[in-house]
Amino acid sequence: MRPYSVHTLAIPDMTPAAVLNIIDQARRQEARSGQFLRHMRARAASLPDSITVEGYQPATCLFQFAIEYIEMAPRLIECVDACAREAGKSALFYPFIKAATRYFTQPSVLLAQYEGLDGLLIKAYLCHRLMEEMYENNRSIRSSQLVDIEAIQANLLAHQLIGEPFANELDQSITITVLQIARSPDYYELNLDPFVHQVKHAAWDWMREYWENLLIRNHIHFMLGPRS
């Protein structure tokens, strides 16, 4: 049996609704403490030259970006799950969906020490990066260009908000996870055109629009070259 073939598809207590409930709890905690907003103020002052925030309150723009980025994670999981089921590929995608959801519902000891929105940003970053690597490690999905440049830029910004070297360590953990799930070269060559076809239906359009406008509506821009 290939390592990415899984037959038990039930995900008890690991639904997107459960993740959204965790996010709601963290937002209520933030309303009392203001800790995450203070964190964003510090990050706003140390962004690289390639990232500009044009809002008159950069910390607030980064704060709202982070909230939307976090809230996107369970919706992305749900969308991938739905498309996989419609394409008849549930068993193949289940390990990715399970791993992405468990970042929130059953975090490792390392992640469990990060609380509130700070912790959720880390977990959302892991989720989004895992899905990005899932796309990149299959030929048919990769060639379909499902991942927009805006989604990649959002991940790059989240990387900066988390901060190095920890964000680099998270990236390394994603590489290990992907190797564990799809360690066989056969995964890259699998014909997943049915999944790609399903993803390109209208159900994915709202997600593409969300990514395309996430940075813009929060007054965040990436520059190809250094500031003059």
DRENDO-1510 file (C-alpha; in Angstrom, 1 decimal, always signed):
<recs>
REC; n; res; u; v; w
REC; 1; MET; +0.0; +0.0; +0.0 .
REC; 2; ARG; +1.3; +3.4; -0.8 .
REC; 3; PRO; +2.0; +5.7; +2.2 .
REC; 4; TYR; -0.6; +8.3; +1.0 .
REC; 5; SER; -3.4; +5.8; +0.7 .
REC; 6; VAL; -5.8; +6.0; +3.6 .
REC; 7; HIS; -9.2; +4.4; +3.8 .
REC; 8; THR; -10.6; +5.8; +7.1 .
REC; 9; LEU; -12.1; +9.1; +6.1 .
REC; 10; ALA; -14.1; +10.2; +9.2 .
REC; 11; ILE; -12.6; +13.2; +11.0 .
REC; 12; PRO; -14.3; +13.3; +14.3 .
REC; 13; ASP; -14.0; +16.6; +16.2 .
REC; 14; MET; -11.8; +18.0; +13.5 .
REC; 15; THR; -14.3; +19.9; +11.4 .
REC; 16; PRO; -13.8; +23.5; +10.0 .
REC; 17; ALA; -16.6; +24.5; +12.4 .
REC; 18; ALA; -14.5; +23.4; +15.3 .
REC; 19; VAL; -11.5; +25.4; +14.0 .
REC; 20; LEU; -13.7; +28.5; +13.6 .
REC; 21; ASN; -14.8; +28.1; +17.2 .
REC; 22; ILE; -11.2; +28.0; +18.3 .
REC; 23; ILE; -10.6; +31.2; +16.3 .
REC; 24; ASP; -13.6; +32.9; +17.9 .
REC; 25; GLN; -12.3; +32.1; +21.4 .
REC; 26; ALA; -8.9; +33.6; +20.5 .
REC; 27; ARG; -10.6; +36.8; +19.2 .
REC; 28; ARG; -12.4; +37.3; +22.5 .
REC; 29; GLN; -9.2; +36.8; +24.4 .
REC; 30; GLU; -7.5; +39.4; +22.2 .
REC; 31; ALA; -10.3; +41.9; +22.8 .
REC; 32; ARG; -9.4; +41.7; +26.5 .
REC; 33; SER; -5.6; +41.7; +26.2 .
REC; 34; GLY; -4.6; +43.5; +23.0 .
REC; 35; GLN; -1.5; +41.4; +22.9 .
REC; 36; PHE; -1.6; +40.5; +19.3 .
REC; 37; LEU; -2.1; +44.1; +18.1 .
REC; 38; ARG; +1.0; +45.1; +20.1 .
REC; 39; HIS; +2.8; +42.3; +18.3 .
REC; 40; MET; +1.7; +43.7; +15.0 .
REC; 41; ARG; +2.9; +47.2; +15.9 .
REC; 42; ALA; +6.4; +45.7; +16.4 .
REC; 43; ARG; +6.2; +43.8; +13.2 .
REC; 44; ALA; +5.0; +46.8; +11.2 .
REC; 45; ALA; +8.2; +48.6; +12.1 .
REC; 46; SER; +10.5; +45.8; +10.9 .
REC; 47; LEU; +9.0; +44.6; +7.6 .
REC; 48; PRO; +11.4; +44.1; +4.7 .
REC; 49; ASP; +11.6; +46.6; +1.9 .
REC; 50; SER; +9.7; +44.4; -0.4 .
REC; 51; ILE; +6.5; +44.8; +1.7 .
REC; 52; THR; +4.7; +48.1; +2.1 .
REC; 53; VAL; +1.6; +48.9; +4.2 .
REC; 54; GLU; -0.1; +52.1; +2.9 .
REC; 55; GLY; -2.8; +52.4; +5.5 .
REC; 56; TYR; -2.4; +55.2; +8.0 .
REC; 57; GLN; -2.4; +52.6; +10.8 .
REC; 58; PRO; -0.1; +49.8; +9.5 .
REC; 59; ALA; -0.4; +47.7; +12.7 .
REC; 60; THR; -4.2; +47.6; +12.2 .
REC; 61; CYS; -3.8; +46.6; +8.6 .
REC; 62; LEU; -1.5; +43.8; +9.6 .
REC; 63; PHE; -3.9; +42.8; +12.4 .
REC; 64; GLN; -6.8; +42.5; +10.0 .
REC; 65; PHE; -4.8; +40.7; +7.4 .
REC; 66; ALA; -3.8; +38.1; +10.1 .
REC; 67; ILE; -7.4; +37.6; +11.2 .
REC; 68; GLU; -8.6; +37.0; +7.6 .
REC; 69; TYR; -5.6; +34.8; +6.9 .
REC; 70; ILE; -6.4; +32.7; +10.0 .
REC; 71; GLU; -10.1; +32.5; +9.2 .
REC; 72; MET; -9.2; +31.3; +5.7 .
REC; 73; ALA; -7.5; +28.2; +6.9 .
REC; 74; PRO; -10.6; +26.1; +7.9 .
REC; 75; ARG; -12.4; +27.3; +4.8 .
REC; 76; LEU; -9.4; +26.1; +2.7 .
REC; 77; ILE; -9.5; +22.7; +4.4 .
REC; 78; GLU; -13.2; +22.5; +3.8 .
REC; 79; CYS; -12.9; +23.4; +0.1 .
REC; 80; VAL; -10.1; +20.9; -0.6 .
REC; 81; ASP; -12.1; +18.2; +1.2 .
REC; 82; ALA; -15.2; +18.9; -0.8 .
REC; 83; CYS; -13.4; +19.0; -4.1 .
REC; 84; ALA; -11.5; +15.8; -3.2 .
REC; 85; ARG; -14.8; +14.0; -2.4 .
REC; 86; GLU; -16.5; +15.2; -5.6 .
REC; 87; ALA; -13.5; +14.1; -7.6 .
REC; 88; GLY; -13.5; +10.6; -5.9 .
REC; 89; LYS; -10.0; +11.3; -4.4 .
REC; 90; SER; -10.9; +11.5; -0.7 .
REC; 91; ALA; -8.5; +8.8; +0.4 .
REC; 92; LEU; -5.6; +10.5; -1.3 .
REC; 93; PHE; -6.2; +13.9; +0.2 .
REC; 94; TYR; -7.3; +12.8; +3.6 .
REC; 95; PRO; -3.8; +12.8; +5.2 .
REC; 96; PHE; -3.3; +16.4; +4.1 .
REC; 97; ILE; -6.7; +17.5; +5.4 .
REC; 98; LYS; -6.1; +15.6; +8.7 .
REC; 99; ALA; -2.7; +17.1; +9.2 .
REC; 100; ALA; -3.9; +20.6; +8.4 .
REC; 101; THR; -6.8; +20.4; +10.8 .
REC; 102; ARG; -4.8; +18.9; +13.6 .
REC; 103; TYR; -2.6; +21.9; +13.7 .
REC; 104; PHE; -5.6; +23.6; +15.3 .
REC; 105; THR; -7.4; +20.9; +17.2 .
REC; 106; GLN; -4.5; +18.6; +18.3 .
REC; 107; PRO; -1.4; +20.8; +18.1 .
REC; 108; SER; +2.0; +19.4; +19.0 .
REC; 109; VAL; +3.6; +20.2; +22.4 .
REC; 110; LEU; +5.7; +22.8; +20.6 .
REC; 111; LEU; +2.7; +24.6; +19.1 .
REC; 112; ALA; +0.5; +24.2; +22.2 .
REC; 113; GLN; +2.7; +26.8; +24.1 .
REC; 114; TYR; +1.6; +29.5; +21.7 .
REC; 115; GLU; -1.8; +30.9; +22.7 .
REC; 116; GLY; -4.3; +33.4; +21.3 .
REC; 117; LEU; -4.0; +34.9; +17.9 .
REC; 118; ASP; -0.2; +34.5; +17.9 .
REC; 119; GLY; -0.6; +30.8; +18.1 .
REC; 120; LEU; -3.4; +30.7; +15.6 .
REC; 121; LEU; -1.3; +32.6; +13.1 .
REC; 122; ILE; +1.4; +30.0; +13.4 .
REC; 123; LYS; -1.1; +27.2; +13.0 .
REC; 124; ALA; -2.8; +28.9; +10.0 .
REC; 125; TYR; +0.6; +29.4; +8.4 .
REC; 126; LEU; +1.4; +25.7; +8.8 .
REC; 127; CYS; -2.0; +24.8; +7.2 .
REC; 128; HIS; -1.6; +27.2; +4.2 .
REC; 129; ARG; +2.0; +26.1; +3.6 .
REC; 130; LEU; +1.1; +22.4; +3.8 .
REC; 131; MET; -1.6; +22.9; +1.2 .
REC; 132; GLU; +0.8; +24.9; -1.0 .
REC; 133; GLU; +3.3; +22.1; -0.8 .
REC; 134; MET; +0.6; +19.6; -1.6 .
REC; 135; TYR; -0.1; +21.4; -4.8 .
REC; 136; GLU; +3.6; +21.8; -5.6 .
REC; 137; ASN; +4.3; +18.1; -5.2 .
REC; 138; ASN; +2.0; +16.8; -7.8 .
REC; 139; ARG; +2.6; +17.4; -11.5 .
REC; 140; SER; -1.0; +17.8; -12.7 .
REC; 141; ILE; -2.0; +20.2; -9.8 .
REC; 142; ARG; +1.2; +22.2; -10.2 .
REC; 143; SER; +0.8; +22.7; -13.9 .
REC; 144; SER; -2.8; +23.8; -13.4 .
REC; 145; GLN; -1.6; +27.0; -11.6 .
REC; 146; LEU; -4.2; +26.6; -8.9 .
REC; 147; VAL; -2.1; +28.6; -6.4 .
REC; 148; ASP; -2.2; +32.3; -7.2 .
REC; 149; ILE; +0.7; +34.6; -6.7 .
REC; 150; GLU; -1.4; +36.5; -4.1 .
REC; 151; ALA; -1.7; +33.3; -2.0 .
REC; 152; ILE; +2.1; +32.8; -2.1 .
REC; 153; GLN; +2.6; +36.5; -1.1 .
REC; 154; ALA; +0.1; +36.1; +1.8 .
REC; 155; ASN; +2.2; +33.2; +3.0 .
REC; 156; LEU; +5.4; +35.2; +2.7 .
REC; 157; LEU; +3.8; +38.0; +4.7 .
REC; 158; ALA; +2.7; +35.6; +7.4 .
REC; 159; HIS; +6.2; +34.2; +7.5 .
REC; 160; GLN; +7.5; +37.8; +8.3 .
REC; 161; LEU; +4.8; +38.3; +10.9 .
REC; 162; ILE; +5.8; +35.1; +12.7 .
REC; 163; GLY; +9.4; +36.1; +12.4 .
REC; 164; GLU; +12.7; +34.2; +11.8 .
REC; 165; PRO; +14.3; +31.9; +12.6 .
REC; 166; PHE; +11.1; +30.3; +13.9 .
REC; 167; ALA; +9.2; +30.6; +10.6 .
REC; 168; ASN; +12.1; +28.8; +8.9 .
REC; 169; GLU; +11.8; +26.0; +11.4 .
REC; 170; LEU; +8.1; +25.8; +10.6 .
REC; 171; ASP; +8.9; +25.5; +6.9 .
REC; 172; GLN; +11.3; +22.7; +7.6 .
REC; 173; SER; +8.6; +20.9; +9.5 .
REC; 174; ILE; +6.2; +21.2; +6.5 .
REC; 175; THR; +8.8; +19.6; +4.3 .
REC; 176; ILE; +9.1; +16.7; +6.7 .
REC; 177; THR; +5.3; +16.3; +6.9 .
REC; 178; VAL; +4.9; +16.3; +3.1 .
REC; 179; LEU; +7.7; +13.7; +2.8 .
REC; 180; GLN; +5.9; +11.5; +5.3 .
REC; 181; ILE; +2.5; +11.8; +3.6 .
REC; 182; ALA; +3.7; +11.5; +0.0 .
REC; 183; ARG; +7.2; +10.1; +0.2 .
REC; 184; SER; +6.7; +8.0; -3.0 .
REC; 185; PRO; +7.7; +9.7; -6.3 .
REC; 186; ASP; +4.5; +8.2; -7.6 .
REC; 187; TYR; +2.6; +11.0; -5.9 .
REC; 188; TYR; +4.2; +13.5; -8.2 .
REC; 189; GLU; +3.1; +11.6; -11.3 .
REC; 190; LEU; -0.4; +10.8; -10.2 .
REC; 191; ASN; -3.1; +12.1; -12.6 .
REC; 192; LEU; -5.1; +14.4; -10.4 .
REC; 193; ASP; -6.9; +16.1; -13.3 .
REC; 194; PRO; -10.3; +15.1; -11.8 .
REC; 195; PHE; -9.4; +17.1; -8.7 .
REC; 196; VAL; -8.2; +20.0; -10.7 .
REC; 197; HIS; -11.4; +20.0; -12.8 .
REC; 198; GLN; -13.5; +20.0; -9.6 .
REC; 199; VAL; -11.4; +22.8; -8.1 .
REC; 200; LYS; -11.9; +25.0; -11.1 .
REC; 201; HIS; -15.7; +24.9; -10.7 .
REC; 202; ALA; -17.5; +27.9; -9.2 .
REC; 203; ALA; -16.9; +26.6; -5.7 .
REC; 204; TRP; -13.3; +27.6; -5.9 .
REC; 205; ASP; -13.9; +31.0; -7.5 .
REC; 206; TRP; -14.7; +32.7; -4.2 .
REC; 207; MET; -11.4; +31.5; -2.7 .
REC; 208; ARG; -9.5; +32.8; -5.7 .
REC; 209; GLU; -11.2; +36.2; -5.3 .
REC; 210; TYR; -10.5; +36.1; -1.6 .
REC; 211; TRP; -6.8; +35.6; -2.1 .
REC; 212; GLU; -6.6; +38.2; -4.9 .
REC; 213; ASN; -8.0; +40.9; -2.7 .
REC; 214; LEU; -6.7; +39.9; +0.8 .
REC; 215; LEU; -3.6; +42.1; +0.5 .
REC; 216; ILE; -5.2; +44.9; -1.4 .
REC; 217; ARG; -8.1; +45.5; +0.9 .
REC; 218; ASN; -5.7; +45.6; +3.8 .
REC; 219; HIS; -3.5; +48.2; +2.0 .
REC; 220; ILE; -0.5; +45.8; +1.7 .
REC; 221; HIS; +1.7; +45.7; -1.3 .
REC; 222; PHE; +4.7; +43.6; -2.5 .
REC; 223; MET; +7.4; +45.3; -4.5 .
REC; 224; LEU; +9.6; +43.6; -7.0 .
REC; 225; GLY; +12.6; +45.8; -6.2 .
REC; 226; PRO; +13.9; +47.7; -3.2 .
REC; 227; ARG; +12.3; +51.0; -2.2 .
REC; 228; SER; +13.9; +54.1; -3.8 .
</recs>
